[in-house]
């Protein structure tokens, strides 16, 4: 079966993460494609700072996520993010109003909702979520106005915040860059801070969806304290002591791997 480009990219990244370096021939064989196709894949990944192209092959290079567009970030940890998205079935019911912010995990969450629910109202500034949600004829999609953040494929600005505050949401699905006991929810997306804070204000229940790499991480922009979050859905094995600390902070943290 012929692999899609994103699947090839993910395979290359995971192979290099494990082996650190590989030749074009090795990667071509691993993906079951030609060396020429692999060369083009490596050139694209090198341009997006996901791997480093070298003579005859490539080496692993983990760039700072803040330098990467959503189209690049979305192929990282995709399996884990899909499992996190699937866990939303225990939190969301048909007929509810769901606010969703920008981010790749949120797009996968929207895909899960579109495939498993019949009737939802989706309020989002995330262009990919808008597209996915509109594929379900039973969904209403509310789109705020504002300016376009090209790197994030998302809307932002004063008009966006004002429009969001006109509504009430049952649940908020919140994608973030960092969650910690000390700093709460943080992110690197300066343009998205006020948008998220508007969504927090209108939402009855707030659910952070974040893979385990974001736990304990602190990014440059403070979004909110843990007291404004109800649930965190993540992956990996969580130490009981860590769960208890989050519980004491008023947050229910859950791993899809436990």
C-alpha positions as CSV (number, residue, x, y, z in Angstrom):
1,X,0.0,0.0,0.0
2,X,1.4,3.4,-1.0
3,X,2.0,5.7,1.9
4,X,0.7,9.3,2.0
5,X,3.3,12.0,2.3
6,X,2.5,12.8,5.9
7,X,2.9,9.1,6.8
8,X,6.2,9.0,5.1
9,X,7.3,12.1,6.9
10,X,6.3,10.6,10.3
11,X,8.1,7.4,9.5
12,X,11.3,9.3,8.6
13,X,11.2,11.4,11.7
14,X,10.6,8.4,14.0
15,X,13.3,6.4,12.3
16,X,15.8,9.2,12.7
17,X,14.7,9.8,16.3
18,X,15.7,6.2,17.0
19,X,18.8,5.8,14.8
20,X,19.9,9.5,14.7
21,X,21.2,9.1,11.1
22,X,20.2,7.2,8.0
23,X,21.1,7.0,4.3
24,X,18.5,7.8,1.5
25,X,18.5,4.2,0.6
26,X,17.7,3.0,4.1
27,X,14.8,5.5,4.4
28,X,13.5,4.7,0.9
29,X,13.4,1.0,1.8
30,X,11.8,1.7,5.2
31,X,9.0,3.6,3.5
32,X,8.8,1.4,0.4
33,X,9.3,4.2,-2.0
34,X,12.0,5.3,-4.4
35,X,15.2,7.1,-3.5
36,X,14.1,10.1,-5.5
37,X,10.9,10.4,-3.5
38,X,12.8,10.1,-0.3
39,X,15.2,12.8,-1.4
40,X,12.3,15.2,-2.0
41,X,10.8,14.2,1.4
42,X,14.1,15.0,3.1
43,X,14.4,18.3,1.4
44,X,10.9,19.3,2.6
45,X,11.6,18.1,6.2
46,X,15.0,19.9,6.2
47,X,13.3,23.1,5.0
48,X,10.8,22.8,7.9
49,X,13.6,22.1,10.3
50,X,12.4,18.7,11.2
51,X,15.5,16.8,10.1
52,X,18.9,17.9,8.8
53,X,19.8,17.0,5.3
54,X,23.4,15.6,4.8
55,X,25.2,14.2,1.9
56,X,23.5,10.9,0.9
57,X,21.0,11.0,3.8
58,X,19.7,12.8,6.8
59,X,20.2,13.2,10.6
60,X,17.7,13.8,13.3
61,X,17.1,17.4,14.3
62,X,14.4,18.3,16.9
63,X,13.7,22.0,16.2
64,X,12.0,24.2,18.7
65,X,8.2,23.7,18.2
66,X,7.7,27.5,18.1
67,X,9.5,27.7,14.8
68,X,7.2,25.1,13.1
69,X,3.9,25.8,11.3
70,X,0.8,23.8,12.3
71,X,1.2,21.7,9.1
72,X,4.5,20.4,10.4
73,X,3.6,20.1,14.1
74,X,0.5,18.0,13.3
75,X,2.4,15.0,12.2
76,X,4.3,14.8,15.6
77,X,2.9,12.4,18.2
78,X,-0.2,11.9,16.0
79,X,-1.0,8.5,17.5
80,X,-1.0,9.8,21.1
81,X,-3.0,12.8,20.1
82,X,-5.7,10.7,18.5
83,X,-6.0,8.6,21.6
84,X,-6.4,11.8,23.7
85,X,-9.0,13.1,21.3
86,X,-11.0,9.8,21.5
87,X,-11.2,10.2,25.3
88,X,-13.4,13.2,24.8
89,X,-16.3,10.7,24.5
90,X,-16.5,10.7,28.3
91,X,-16.9,14.5,28.5
92,X,-19.0,15.6,25.6
93,X,-22.7,14.9,24.8
94,X,-24.7,15.5,21.6
95,X,-26.4,18.8,21.5
96,X,-23.7,20.7,23.4
97,X,-21.9,23.9,22.4
98,X,-18.2,23.2,22.2
99,X,-15.5,25.9,22.0
100,X,-12.2,24.9,20.4
101,X,-9.0,26.9,20.1
102,X,-6.1,26.7,17.7
103,X,-3.6,23.8,17.6
104,X,-3.0,20.4,16.1
105,X,-4.4,18.3,18.9
106,X,-7.6,20.4,18.7
107,X,-7.9,19.6,15.0
108,X,-7.7,15.9,15.8
109,X,-10.3,16.4,18.5
110,X,-12.6,18.0,16.0
111,X,-12.1,15.1,13.6
112,X,-13.2,12.7,16.4
113,X,-16.3,14.8,17.2
114,X,-17.2,15.0,13.5
115,X,-17.0,11.2,13.1
116,X,-18.8,10.2,16.3
117,X,-21.4,12.9,17.1
118,X,-24.6,13.8,15.4
119,X,-25.4,17.3,16.7
120,X,-23.0,19.8,18.1
121,X,-22.4,23.5,17.9
122,X,-18.7,24.3,17.4
123,X,-17.3,27.8,18.2
124,X,-13.8,28.0,17.0
125,X,-11.1,30.3,15.7
126,X,-9.2,27.3,14.2
127,X,-9.5,27.2,10.4
128,X,-8.8,23.4,10.3
129,X,-11.5,22.8,12.9
130,X,-13.9,24.9,10.9
131,X,-13.3,22.8,7.8
132,X,-13.6,19.5,9.7
133,X,-16.7,20.4,11.6
134,X,-18.5,21.7,8.5
135,X,-18.2,18.2,7.0
136,X,-20.8,17.0,9.5
137,X,-24.3,18.2,8.3
138,X,-25.6,18.0,11.9
139,X,-23.1,20.5,13.2
140,X,-23.5,24.3,13.5
141,X,-20.2,26.1,13.2
142,X,-19.7,29.6,14.6
143,X,-16.8,31.5,13.2
144,X,-15.6,34.7,14.9
145,X,-14.3,37.6,12.9
146,X,-10.8,39.1,13.2
147,X,-7.3,38.9,11.7
148,X,-5.6,35.8,10.3
149,X,-2.6,34.3,12.1
150,X,-1.1,32.5,9.0
151,X,1.4,30.5,11.0
152,X,-1.3,29.1,13.2
153,X,-4.1,28.9,10.6
154,X,-6.2,30.7,13.2
155,X,-8.2,34.0,13.7
156,X,-7.2,36.4,16.4
157,X,-7.6,40.1,17.5
158,X,-10.1,42.3,19.3
159,X,-13.0,41.5,17.0
160,X,-12.4,37.8,17.4
161,X,-12.4,38.2,21.2
162,X,-15.6,40.4,21.1
163,X,-17.4,37.9,18.9
164,X,-16.5,34.9,21.2
165,X,-17.9,36.7,24.2
166,X,-21.3,36.9,22.6
167,X,-21.8,33.2,23.2
168,X,-21.9,30.6,25.9
169,X,-20.3,27.2,25.6
170,X,-20.9,24.0,27.6
171,X,-17.3,22.8,27.1
172,X,-13.9,24.2,26.0
173,X,-11.4,21.9,24.3
174,X,-8.1,23.7,24.9
175,X,-4.9,22.9,23.2
176,X,-1.8,24.3,24.9
177,X,2.0,24.2,24.8
178,X,2.7,23.8,28.5
179,X,0.9,22.8,31.7
180,X,2.7,22.9,35.1
181,X,1.7,22.9,38.7
182,X,3.8,26.1,39.3
183,X,2.7,28.2,36.2
184,X,-0.6,26.7,35.1
185,X,-1.3,26.8,31.4
186,X,1.2,28.5,29.2
187,X,1.8,28.9,25.5
188,X,4.2,30.4,22.9
189,X,1.5,31.9,20.7
190,X,1.3,35.6,21.7
191,X,-1.5,36.4,19.3
192,X,-3.7,33.7,20.7
193,X,-3.6,34.6,24.4
194,X,-6.6,36.9,24.6
195,X,-8.6,34.6,22.3
196,X,-8.1,31.7,24.7
197,X,-9.0,33.8,27.7
198,X,-12.2,34.8,26.0
199,X,-13.1,31.2,25.5
200,X,-12.3,30.4,29.1
201,X,-14.8,33.1,30.2
202,X,-17.7,31.7,28.3
203,X,-17.2,28.0,28.9
204,X,-18.8,26.0,31.7
205,X,-16.2,23.2,31.7
206,X,-12.6,23.5,30.5
207,X,-10.7,20.5,29.2
208,X,-7.0,20.7,28.3
209,X,-5.9,18.2,25.7
210,X,-2.1,17.8,25.9
211,X,0.4,15.0,25.1
212,X,2.8,14.0,27.9
213,X,5.6,16.1,26.5
214,X,3.7,19.2,27.5
215,X,3.3,18.3,31.2
216,X,5.7,20.1,33.4
217,X,6.6,22.4,30.5
218,X,6.5,26.2,30.9
219,X,6.2,28.4,27.8
220,X,6.7,32.2,27.5
221,X,3.0,33.3,27.7
222,X,0.9,32.9,30.8
223,X,-2.6,31.9,29.8
224,X,-4.4,30.9,33.0
225,X,-3.9,29.2,36.4
226,X,-4.9,25.6,37.1
227,X,-7.9,26.9,39.0
228,X,-9.5,27.8,35.7
229,X,-9.1,24.3,34.3
230,X,-11.3,21.3,35.1
231,X,-9.7,18.4,33.3
232,X,-6.4,17.5,31.7
233,X,-6.4,14.6,29.2
234,X,-2.9,13.3,28.4
235,X,-0.9,10.1,27.7
236,X,1.8,8.1,29.3
237,X,2.1,6.7,32.9
238,X,1.4,9.3,35.6
239,X,2.9,9.0,39.0
240,X,0.2,8.7,41.8
241,X,1.9,11.6,43.6
242,X,1.6,13.8,40.5
243,X,-2.0,13.0,40.1
244,X,-2.6,13.9,43.7
245,X,-0.9,17.3,43.3
246,X,-3.1,18.1,40.4
247,X,-6.2,16.9,42.3
248,X,-5.2,19.2,45.2
249,X,-5.0,22.0,42.7
250,X,-8.6,21.3,41.7
251,X,-7.8,19.5,38.4
252,X,-8.7,16.0,37.3
253,X,-5.8,14.7,35.3
254,X,-6.3,11.5,33.2
255,X,-3.9,9.5,31.1
256,X,-5.4,7.5,28.1
257,X,-2.6,4.9,28.7
258,X,-3.8,4.0,32.2
